[in-house]
Amino acid sequence: MTAEVAVPGRARVGEGPVWVAGTRRLHWVDIPAGHIHTSDPAVGRTTSIELPTLVGAAVPRRGGGFVAATAEGFASVEADGSMTVRRAILPDGERMNDAKCDSQGRLWAGSTAMDFEPGKGALHVLMPDWTSRVVLDDLALPNGLDWSPDGHTFYLADSIAGEISAFDTEPGSTRIGRRRTLFRIPAHSGLPDGLTVDAAGCLWVAIWGGDRLARISPDGDLLGEYPMPVHQPSSCAFGGPRLDVLYVTSAREGLDLADGDPAGSVFALAGTGAVGRPSTAFAG
């Protein structure tokens, strides 16, 4: 099977894909450009909002618009693009990175130093009332995150460490317990970036700098690798009417590329036999 371009683009760092089943739209961001994109892959149309800041991720809100993980912390973004910083918690030199809502509509987001200094990163949870707290600290570049289908395991990639960790948790809880290393990726073969968990409980991980995706079992076994036509696949999410298409964002940043190179586009990988799970909107 081959990944095909679903949304042509030239994103510097495309990230954070979120598929909304009700609208059949894919939302994703370009981190350094501050763009929130909304794409309709069926017709190839994309509309964009430009924010006056970096945006690590953006998730639709139940009442409309988005919650955005930004350089400042957390912001609300209206449909017309107007932005209000609701939770300014990060000092200069840091920014939010990847983020995802849990089943209760709370936003979990990783923060990092701009230079990815180890120990400066942290994992935050933003509640629907816009209060937040740090769940885990002493990280470098917290990235892909998701939960097992039964809600008893939380997964988190720390890209600089090259590790994907699994944590014990309880369904609906904002606390994480026992930590173990689920999978390591050797530095010479790329970095674990964004990830999603399918309905069978397996992890799909974008390998930044590794030209591929990896599928990993809940026990930490490598079940397969899927080549990508770009060097820096960055994140992935299941979408399509049957949630059986894996949409993969990518990045051009730092690469010397020809004008026609597809890096920075969103790709679609179909025919894997895997099915995803519906996304959850932010409850605030």
C-alpha positions as CSV (number, residue, x, y, z in Angstrom):
1,M,0.0,0.0,0.0
2,T,1.1,3.5,-0.8
3,A,0.4,6.8,1.0
4,E,-1.2,9.3,-1.4
5,V,-1.4,13.0,-1.1
6,A,-4.8,13.9,0.4
7,V,-4.3,17.6,1.0
8,P,-1.5,19.2,-1.0
9,G,0.5,21.7,1.1
10,R,3.8,23.3,2.0
11,A,3.5,23.3,5.8
12,R,6.7,24.1,7.6
13,V,5.7,21.8,10.4
14,G,2.3,20.2,9.8
15,E,1.0,18.6,13.0
16,G,-2.0,17.7,15.2
17,P,-4.5,16.1,12.8
18,V,-8.1,15.8,14.2
19,W,-10.9,14.2,12.2
20,V,-14.4,15.3,13.1
21,A,-16.9,12.6,12.0
22,G,-19.9,14.8,12.0
23,T,-18.5,17.3,9.5
24,R,-16.1,14.9,7.8
25,R,-13.4,17.5,8.1
26,L,-9.8,17.2,9.1
27,H,-8.3,19.9,11.3
28,W,-4.5,20.3,11.5
29,V,-1.9,23.0,12.2
30,D,1.3,24.4,10.9
31,I,3.2,25.1,14.1
32,P,5.7,27.9,13.3
33,A,3.3,29.6,10.8
34,G,0.5,29.7,13.4
35,H,-2.0,28.3,11.0
36,I,-5.1,26.2,11.8
37,H,-6.2,24.4,8.7
38,T,-9.6,22.8,8.0
39,S,-9.6,20.4,5.1
40,D,-12.3,18.5,3.2
41,P,-10.3,15.7,1.6
42,A,-13.3,14.6,-0.5
43,V,-13.1,17.7,-2.6
44,G,-9.6,18.9,-1.9
45,R,-10.6,22.2,-0.3
46,T,-8.8,23.8,2.7
47,T,-9.6,26.9,4.7
48,S,-7.1,28.4,7.1
49,I,-7.0,30.7,10.2
50,E,-3.7,32.5,11.0
51,L,-2.9,33.2,14.6
52,P,-0.4,35.8,15.9
53,T,1.5,33.0,17.7
54,L,2.9,29.5,17.4
55,V,0.3,26.8,17.6
56,G,1.2,23.3,18.6
57,A,-2.3,21.9,18.2
58,A,-5.9,23.0,17.9
59,V,-9.0,20.9,18.8
60,P,-12.6,21.9,18.1
61,R,-14.7,23.1,21.0
62,R,-18.2,21.8,21.6
63,G,-19.6,25.3,21.4
64,G,-17.7,26.1,18.2
65,G,-14.3,27.4,17.3
66,F,-11.1,25.8,18.7
67,V,-9.0,25.4,21.8
68,A,-5.4,26.0,20.8
69,A,-2.1,25.0,22.5
70,T,0.1,28.1,21.8
71,A,3.4,29.7,22.7
72,E,1.7,31.3,25.7
73,G,-0.3,28.4,27.0
74,F,-3.9,27.9,26.1
75,A,-6.2,30.1,23.9
76,S,-9.7,30.1,22.6
77,V,-10.1,30.7,18.8
78,E,-13.4,31.7,17.3
79,A,-14.5,30.7,13.8
80,D,-13.6,34.2,12.5
81,G,-10.0,33.7,13.7
82,S,-10.1,35.9,16.7
83,M,-8.0,34.6,19.5
84,T,-8.1,35.1,23.3
85,V,-5.3,33.7,25.5
86,R,-7.2,32.1,28.3
87,R,-4.3,30.5,30.3
88,A,-0.9,32.2,30.0
89,I,1.3,29.7,31.9
90,L,4.5,29.4,29.9
91,P,7.6,31.6,30.2
92,D,9.5,33.1,27.3
93,G,11.5,30.4,25.5
94,E,8.9,27.7,25.9
95,R,5.8,26.7,23.9
96,M,3.1,24.1,23.8
97,N,3.5,21.2,21.4
98,D,1.1,18.3,20.7
99,A,-2.3,18.1,22.4
100,K,-5.4,15.9,22.4
101,C,-8.7,15.7,24.2
102,D,-9.5,12.7,26.4
103,S,-13.0,11.1,26.5
104,Q,-14.2,13.7,29.0
105,G,-13.3,16.6,26.8
106,R,-10.2,17.7,28.7
107,L,-7.2,18.8,26.7
108,W,-3.9,17.2,27.5
109,A,-0.9,19.1,26.0
110,G,2.9,18.8,26.2
111,S,5.1,21.9,26.6
112,T,8.7,22.2,25.6
113,A,11.7,24.6,25.6
114,M,12.2,26.1,22.2
115,D,15.7,24.5,22.1
116,F,14.2,21.2,23.4
117,E,16.4,21.3,26.5
118,P,15.9,18.0,28.5
119,G,14.0,18.5,31.7
120,K,12.2,21.7,30.6
121,G,9.2,19.9,29.1
122,A,6.0,19.0,30.9
123,L,2.6,17.5,30.4
124,H,-0.4,19.6,31.2
125,V,-4.2,19.0,31.4
126,L,-6.6,21.8,30.7
127,M,-10.0,21.5,32.3
128,P,-13.3,22.7,30.8
129,D,-13.3,25.7,33.2
130,W,-9.9,26.7,31.7
131,T,-7.9,25.8,34.8
132,S,-4.9,23.6,34.3
133,R,-2.2,21.7,36.1
134,V,1.0,19.9,35.4
135,V,0.6,16.1,35.3
136,L,4.2,15.1,34.5
137,D,7.4,17.1,34.3
138,D,11.1,16.5,33.6
139,L,10.5,15.9,29.9
140,A,12.3,17.2,26.8
141,L,9.9,17.2,23.8
142,P,6.5,15.6,24.8
143,N,4.8,14.7,21.6
144,G,2.2,12.0,20.5
145,L,-0.3,11.1,23.2
146,D,-3.4,8.9,23.4
147,W,-5.3,6.4,25.5
148,S,-6.0,2.7,25.2
149,P,-9.6,1.8,24.2
150,D,-10.4,0.7,27.7
151,G,-9.0,3.8,29.2
152,H,-6.6,2.0,31.5
153,T,-3.4,3.0,29.8
154,F,-2.1,6.4,28.7
155,Y,0.7,6.7,26.1
156,L,3.2,9.5,25.6
157,A,6.1,9.9,23.2
158,D,9.1,12.0,24.3
159,S,10.8,12.6,20.9
160,I,14.3,13.7,22.1
161,A,14.5,10.6,24.4
162,G,13.4,8.4,21.5
163,E,10.9,6.7,23.8
164,I,7.2,5.9,24.0
165,S,6.0,5.5,27.5
166,A,2.9,3.7,28.9
167,F,1.3,4.8,32.1
168,D,-1.3,3.1,34.3
169,T,-4.4,5.2,34.7
170,E,-8.2,4.9,35.3
171,P,-10.9,5.7,32.7
172,G,-11.8,9.3,33.0
173,S,-8.9,10.1,35.4
174,T,-6.5,13.0,35.2
175,R,-3.9,11.1,37.1
176,I,-1.3,8.8,35.7
177,G,0.5,6.1,37.6
178,R,3.1,3.4,37.0
179,R,5.4,4.3,34.0
180,R,7.1,1.9,31.7
181,T,9.0,2.2,28.4
182,L,6.8,0.6,25.8
183,F,9.1,1.2,22.8
184,R,12.4,2.8,21.9
185,I,13.5,4.1,18.5
186,P,17.2,4.3,17.9
187,A,18.3,7.9,17.2
188,H,19.9,7.0,13.9
189,S,16.5,5.8,12.5
190,G,14.3,8.8,13.5
191,L,12.3,10.2,16.4
192,P,8.9,9.2,17.6
193,D,6.5,12.0,16.9
194,G,2.7,12.2,16.8
195,L,0.7,9.0,17.4
196,T,-2.8,7.6,17.5
197,V,-4.3,4.4,19.0
198,D,-6.6,2.3,16.8
199,A,-9.8,0.5,17.9
200,A,-7.7,-2.7,18.5
201,G,-5.4,-0.9,20.9
202,C,-2.4,-0.7,18.7
203,L,-0.3,2.5,18.3
204,W,0.4,4.2,15.0
205,V,3.5,6.4,15.3
206,A,4.9,8.9,12.9
207,I,8.7,8.6,12.8
208,W,10.1,12.0,12.2
209,G,13.3,11.9,10.1
210,G,12.6,8.2,9.4
211,D,10.4,8.2,6.3
212,R,7.9,5.9,7.8
213,L,5.1,5.0,10.3
214,A,5.3,2.3,12.8
215,R,2.5,0.1,14.2
216,I,3.2,-1.1,17.8
217,S,1.2,-3.5,19.9
218,P,0.0,-2.7,23.4
219,D,2.8,-5.0,24.6
220,G,5.4,-3.1,22.8
221,D,6.0,-5.3,19.8
222,L,6.7,-3.8,16.4
223,L,3.8,-5.1,14.2
224,G,4.8,-3.4,11.0
225,E,6.3,-0.3,9.3
226,Y,4.8,1.7,6.5
227,P,7.0,3.8,4.2
228,M,6.1,7.4,3.6
229,P,7.1,9.5,0.6
230,V,8.5,12.2,2.8
231,H,11.4,12.3,5.3
232,Q,9.5,14.0,8.2
233,P,6.1,12.5,8.8
234,S,4.9,14.2,11.9
235,S,1.6,12.9,13.2
236,C,-1.4,10.8,12.2
237,A,-5.2,10.3,12.9
238,F,-7.8,8.0,11.5
239,G,-10.6,9.5,9.5
240,G,-12.9,9.0,6.5
241,P,-16.6,7.9,6.7
242,R,-15.5,4.5,8.2
243,L,-12.5,5.8,10.2
244,D,-10.3,3.4,8.1
245,V,-8.1,6.0,6.4
246,L,-5.0,7.1,8.2
247,Y,-4.2,10.8,7.6
248,V,-0.6,11.7,8.1
249,T,0.8,15.3,8.4
250,S,4.3,16.2,7.4
251,A,6.9,19.0,7.5
252,R,9.3,20.8,5.2
253,E,11.2,22.6,8.0
254,G,15.0,22.2,7.8
255,L,15.0,20.3,4.5
256,D,16.5,21.4,1.1
257,L,13.7,20.4,-1.2
258,A,12.7,20.8,-4.8
259,D,9.6,22.9,-5.4
260,G,7.6,19.9,-6.3
261,D,8.5,17.8,-3.3
262,P,5.2,16.8,-1.4
263,A,6.7,17.5,2.0
264,G,4.3,19.6,4.0
265,S,1.2,17.9,2.6
266,V,-1.2,15.7,4.4
267,F,-1.2,12.1,3.2
268,A,-3.8,9.3,3.2
269,L,-2.9,5.7,3.9
270,A,-5.8,3.3,3.2
271,G,-6.0,-0.5,3.2
272,T,-4.2,-1.2,6.5
273,G,-7.1,-3.1,7.9
274,A,-7.1,-0.9,11.0
275,V,-10.0,1.3,12.2
276,G,-9.7,4.3,14.4
277,R,-11.9,5.8,17.1
278,P,-13.9,9.0,17.1
279,S,-12.2,12.2,18.4
280,T,-13.6,14.2,21.3
281,A,-14.2,17.9,21.3
282,F,-13.0,20.2,24.1
283,A,-15.7,20.6,26.7
284,G,-14.8,24.2,27.6
